[in-house]
Amino acid sequence: MQVFFRDFFSDPVLFMSFGILTVVILLCLFYVGYFVKKVMDAEVPEGN
């Protein structure tokens, strides 16, 4: 495991790949939470 962390911090391609992947996953989680909150707080219009 120690070899992985050494390679992780010394290889910029590996570091940036996981960094960008982390940002993308965090953005996806944010928008899922945002969408769910908006759906839960939405008012249902009354039909005629």
N, CA, C and O of each residue as an XYZ file, in Angstrom:
192
protein
N       0.822     -1.193      0.000
C       0.000      0.000      0.000
C       0.865      1.256      0.000
O       0.495      2.274     -0.584
N       1.993      1.178      0.643
C       2.880      2.334      0.706
C       3.438      2.658     -0.678
O       3.658      3.824     -1.005
N       3.664      1.625     -1.490
C       4.165      1.838     -2.848
C       3.132      2.586     -3.675
O       3.490      3.444     -4.482
N       1.846      2.269     -3.484
C       0.793      2.950     -4.230
C       0.794      4.441     -3.929
O       0.717      5.257     -4.847
N       0.881      4.811     -2.643
C       0.866      6.226     -2.285
C       2.113      6.941     -2.788
O       2.042      8.107     -3.176
N       3.250      6.259     -2.786
C       4.460      6.869     -3.319
C       4.303      7.133     -4.814
O       4.639      8.213     -5.301
N       3.791      6.137     -5.535
C       3.564      6.313     -6.968
C       2.464      7.336     -7.226
O       2.543      8.098     -8.190
N       1.454      7.360     -6.387
C       0.329      8.271     -6.568
C       0.791      9.723     -6.511
O       0.386     10.530     -7.348
N       1.625     10.065     -5.545
C       2.056     11.452     -5.400
C       3.225     11.816     -6.305
O       3.483     12.999     -6.529
N       3.930     10.828     -6.825
C       5.060     11.145     -7.704
C       4.664     11.150     -9.180
O       5.382     11.724     -9.999
N       3.555     10.533     -9.536
C       3.111     10.481    -10.933
C       2.002     11.509    -11.154
O       0.888     11.325    -10.665
N       2.290     12.581    -11.881
C       1.272     13.626    -12.052
C       0.052     13.163    -12.855
O      -1.052     13.657    -12.628
N       0.231     12.228    -13.784
C      -0.900     11.750    -14.578
C      -1.883     10.995    -13.683
O      -3.091     11.212    -13.770
N      -1.379     10.126    -12.837
C      -2.223      9.378    -11.915
C      -2.896     10.323    -10.912
O      -4.084     10.185    -10.624
N      -2.143     11.262    -10.393
C      -2.663     12.222     -9.416
C      -3.783     13.065    -10.027
O      -4.834     13.238     -9.410
N      -3.562     13.599    -11.253
C      -4.574     14.435    -11.891
C      -5.800     13.617    -12.303
O      -6.924     14.113    -12.231
N      -5.597     12.390    -12.726
C      -6.729     11.556    -13.126
C      -7.666     11.316    -11.952
O      -8.878     11.487    -12.078
N      -7.116     10.924    -10.818
C      -7.952     10.699     -9.641
C      -8.507     12.016     -9.105
O      -9.621     12.043     -8.582
N      -7.760     13.097     -9.223
C      -8.250     14.400     -8.778
C      -9.445     14.860     -9.589
O     -10.446     15.306     -9.028
N      -9.347     14.754    -10.904
C     -10.457     15.165    -11.765
C     -11.651     14.229    -11.586
O     -12.797     14.681    -11.581
N     -11.394     12.942    -11.441
C     -12.477     11.992    -11.194
C     -13.201     12.316     -9.887
O     -14.426     12.220     -9.817
N     -12.463     12.692     -8.871
C     -13.063     13.073     -7.592
C     -13.945     14.305     -7.752
O     -15.045     14.352     -7.201
N     -13.478     15.303     -8.499
C     -14.266     16.516     -8.729
C     -15.548     16.182     -9.482
O     -16.615     16.690     -9.137
N     -15.461     15.345    -10.491
C     -16.648     14.968    -11.273
C     -17.652     14.230    -10.401
O     -18.850     14.505    -10.475
N     -17.192     13.305     -9.583
C     -18.100     12.555     -8.710
C     -18.760     13.483     -7.693
O     -19.951     13.354     -7.414
N     -17.990     14.415     -7.142
C     -18.564     15.373     -6.191
C     -19.609     16.264     -6.855
O     -20.640     16.558     -6.249
N     -19.361     16.695     -8.084
C     -20.354     17.499     -8.805
C     -21.628     16.692     -9.071
O     -22.735     17.213     -8.934
N     -21.471     15.434     -9.447
C     -22.636     14.575     -9.675
C     -23.446     14.407     -8.391
O     -24.673     14.499     -8.417
N     -22.779     14.167     -7.288
C     -23.482     14.022     -6.012
C     -24.187     15.314     -5.614
O     -25.297     15.279     -5.084
N     -23.550     16.447     -5.867
C     -24.174     17.734     -5.558
C     -25.460     17.913     -6.353
O     -26.490     18.286     -5.791
N     -25.410     17.650     -7.661
C     -26.592     17.851     -8.487
C     -27.681     16.829     -8.194
O     -28.861     17.154     -8.325
N     -27.335     15.621     -7.808
C     -28.353     14.651     -7.389
C     -29.050     15.165     -6.134
O     -30.278     15.131     -6.051
N     -28.284     15.636     -5.164
C     -28.875     16.189     -3.948
C     -29.711     17.418     -4.227
O     -30.775     17.590     -3.632
N     -29.248     18.276     -5.122
C     -29.983     19.487     -5.496
C     -31.313     19.120     -6.148
O     -32.351     19.692     -5.816
N     -31.278     18.162     -7.079
C     -32.490     17.737     -7.762
C     -33.484     17.119     -6.787
O     -34.673     17.438     -6.835
N     -33.023     16.251     -5.913
C     -33.909     15.606     -4.944
C     -34.523     16.646     -4.015
O     -35.709     16.561     -3.697
N     -33.735     17.627     -3.573
C     -34.264     18.681     -2.702
C     -35.334     19.493     -3.413
O     -36.372     19.798     -2.827
N     -35.092     19.848     -4.673
C     -36.077     20.626     -5.432
C     -37.359     19.830     -5.647
O     -38.451     20.394     -5.570
N     -37.249     18.539     -5.913
C     -38.423     17.712     -6.110
C     -39.208     17.585     -4.807
O     -40.437     17.650     -4.821
N     -38.521     17.406     -3.689
C     -39.202     17.257     -2.408
C     -39.886     18.556     -1.980
O     -40.928     18.513     -1.327
N     -39.309     19.722     -2.341
C     -39.868     21.007     -1.929
C     -40.886     21.571     -2.929
O     -41.492     22.611     -2.671
N     -41.076     20.901     -4.053
C     -41.984     21.416     -5.088
C     -43.420     21.343     -4.611
O     -43.821     20.414     -3.910
N     -44.184     22.350     -5.013
C     -45.608     22.359     -4.697
C     -46.365     21.687     -5.832
O     -46.085     21.918     -7.008
N     -47.321     20.858     -5.465
C     -48.128     20.173     -6.471
C     -49.287     21.059     -6.837
O     -50.064     21.442     -5.962
N     -49.434     21.407     -8.129
C     -50.566     22.262     -8.513
C     -51.877     21.492     -8.433
O     -51.927     20.296     -8.720
N     -52.920     22.182     -8.047
C     -54.217     21.539     -7.948
C     -54.866     21.463     -9.321
O     -54.888     22.448    -10.059
N     -55.391     20.306     -9.658
C     -56.064     20.117    -10.947
C     -57.509     20.574    -10.882
O     -58.092     20.661     -9.801
N     -58.090     20.866    -12.045
C     -59.490     21.312    -12.104
C     -60.428     20.149    -12.103
O     -61.643     20.337    -12.148
